[in-house]
């Protein structure tokens, strides 16, 4: 088999764009997003949609579609506009812009991203219920929990809790429960 040099192929990442008109503006939609941008899109969607150790399905949907608009289109938003992403999502969705972007996106690209997002969520949820994840969380939380317990013990003044001390003393047959000073 004859070897072919990659350099001889002179390949570059395709930058195909589909355009559509929306309220008199020409919106451009990329047909392929570079891999690093896809990774970022999925990761930031998961980060923003995470609630403790679970994911909010409605937040997944909103952030995923907002990030598609941010990364696949030529639309720009000010910091102020992006401050309230729920409001921005509602505006884009209710006016049909998100649907128009999806209709002009490469279908395989969209389905692939959705599959990768769902796979990441499923994998993380499975991992979070393993013994390894629980042990890892315990190890991670242990130092800060120990520090919090130490702080409580250092700041604890039994004299401030005299009613509890009196009850415990009575329950102890009238013998003091406090250490001798």
N, C-alpha and C positions, 0 to 999 in steps of 0.2 A: 504494500500500500504506500503510495507516494504521500509525503508529508506536505502540508500547505501551511505557509506562514500566516499567522493571524494578521500581522502588519500588512500583508499583501491584499487582504480583504478590504482594507480601508473602511472599516465599519465605525459608525458613530451612533449614539443613542438617537433614535428617531424622535423628532419633536413635532409630530402631527397634531394639528389643531382643527377642531370643528367649530364653526361659528353659528350663532343664532341671534335673531333680533329680539330684544326684550324692551318694550316701551321706548323704542327708538334708539336704544343703545346696542352696539355690537358686542356681544359676550362671546369670549373665546373659551373653549374647553379643551384642555390637553387630553390626548388619547392614551398617553403613557406617562406615568410619573416615575422618576428614578427611585430605585430601591430604598435608599436612605430616607427619602421623603415618605415613602410608604410605611417604613418602620416607625418614623416619627408620628405619622398620622394615627397609627394604631396605638402606639404607646401613650400619646397625649390623650386620646379618646378614653383609654382605660383609666388613666390617672384621674381625669376629671369626673368620670362616672362612678368611681369607687366610693362606696359608703361602708366604712369599716373594712370588712373582709369580703363584702359582696359588691355586686354591680347593679346599679339602677338601670333597668331596661330602657326607660324613657330618656334617661341622660345619655345612655349609649347611643340611642337613635339620634338625639339632638346634636351631640358633639360630633359624632361620626359624619353626619351630613353637613354640619357647619365646616368641619375641617376639609371635606371634599370641596366645598365652595372656595375656601381659603387657598387650597393648594392646586386645584385643577382649573381655576378660572383666572381671568385677568381682572376680576373685581378687587378693588382695594377698599379698606375700611380704616377709619381713624381709630385711635386708641379709645376715644370717647364712645364710638359706636360699638366697639368690642367689649366695653366694660360690662354691659349686661347682655351676655350671650343668649340667655333665654328670650329676651325681647327681640334680639336680632334674628334668632331662629324663627320665632313666631312671625315676624315680618316677612322673612324670605319664604317661609313655607306657605303662609296664607295668601301670598301674592303669586304663588306658582313658580317662583324662581328656582327653588331647589328641584322641583319636578322637571323643569326645563333643562337644568344642568344634567340631571340624570338621563334624560332622553337623548342628550347629545354626548354623553360619555361612552367610552368603549364598554360594551356590556360585559365582556370577559374580564376586563380590568375591575369593574365594579363588583362583580360576583366574586372574583378572587380576593379582593380586599375585605369584603363582607365575610367570606369563609375564614380568612386569616384572623380577622377580629374575633369571630365566634370561637375559633380554635384556641386563641390566646386566653380568652375568658374561661372557656371550659378547662383548659390545662391548669390555669391558676386556681380555679375553684377546686379542682381535684387535688392539687398539691396542698392547698390550705387545709385539707382534712386529713392529710397523712401524719403519721407520728413524727416524721422528720420535720415537717413544718411547725407542728405544735411544739416540739422540743426546741427548735430554732427560735420560735417566738418567746418561749420561756427564758432561754438563755439571753436573748436580746433585752427582754423586759426586766430580768432579774436585777441588774445593777441599779436601774432607776427605781425599782420597787424597794430594794434594800435601802437605798438612800432616803426614800420617802419614809420608810419605817423608822430609820435611824433618826430622822428629823422629828418625827412624832414623839419618839421616846425621849429625845433630848429636850424637847419643849414641854413634855408632859409634867404637870405639877399636880401631884395627888391632893394637895391642900385645896385646889380649886374645885375638886370633885368630892367635897366633904360628905354629901349625902350618900354617895356611892361607897365611900370609905366606911361610913357609919353602918350601912347595911351589911357590907362585907365583914366588918368586925363583929356585928351581932350574929351573922351566919357562922362565924368562926368561933362561936362559943364565948364571945366577949374578948377574945385575944386580939391584939392589934395585928393588922395585916401589913402595916407599914414597916419598912426596914428601920432598924435603930440608927439614929443619926450620930 
